[in-house]
């Protein structure tokens, strides 16, 4: 990692759609839309987590960069787990005689090549004489991206859902509430409905909603291969109006972009379930100087870095986003999923 460059730590919460769970049904989660849910009463990021007792349960994340840090929980009920990065597998244990008081570091790597990587966390359960049980607990992870070279400055531009730069096709509705970023969101359950944005920037982040009446959506950046994500929430009851994460979730991330004009297109794959997709906002990081990294092992000119499931800057852009985008000499800490607004759980009738 180039510590002299303008770097950022991006935090990915367990509910974010850039993560891929092989089987959501084998994980237990709290319901963020429950009247009794109180995120501030727990030590977990945004009050949520994914916990499983099923051996073989896994969650994956594709990222491009030199570092990743994974947080969960340790204690007497936890057993072993595997960390697989690019088919290099390590077996570790989350067992401890006493429960940790909060999130515990399960894995870290800070000397990876600046290249695309696939990370998988897999539950192994009690193994090799573990005193613990079969439980695995995942809270969140962090990865590091480069926004600009040393000496450059960066700023963020936020495109709210009603910005004229966004181009919509198909049927979309809107929700208005002071709880949303900029006061509103756009949503659709029309198959193949799209929203597009053309922009200049070194990184782009898409924020939206997570709920069980959501489904698959695809993202295409600069006419490259479509990447498919799932917006279904984690509490069970797929395609039902339950288990809404009331804070915006990270639906897409791409970094290491050059200074050319980029076009991002999101398409709702509603299918027979007429599943929804919600757009809250798109945030673009704009550097004063572009210097995308040459990715290790890539052909010359290959610089795109995006995060898709397998099969920062200067000042805060909006008061509703506690992004911590204040300049520092080396590392900009962007906690993209720490959002202080709450969403209404009754947004469609």
ZIMOHU-V946649 format. One record per helix or strand of 3 or more residues. SS is the DSSP state (helix for helix, strand for strand). FROM is the first residue (numbers start at 1). TO is the last residue. If there is no record, write none. Layout:
# ZIMOHU-V946649
<<SS;FROM;TO> <SS;FROM;TO>>
This chain:
# ZIMOHU-V946649
<<strand;6;13> <helix;24;26> <helix;39;41> <helix;45;47> <strand;50;52> <strand;58;65> <strand;68;72> <strand;80;85> <strand;88;93> <strand;104;109> <strand;115;125> <strand;135;148> <strand;154;160> <strand;167;169> <strand;173;176> <helix;181;183> <strand;184;188> <strand;194;199> <strand;203;210> <strand;216;221> <strand;227;230> <strand;245;255> <strand;262;269> <helix;271;273> <strand;276;287> <strand;305;307> <strand;331;334>>
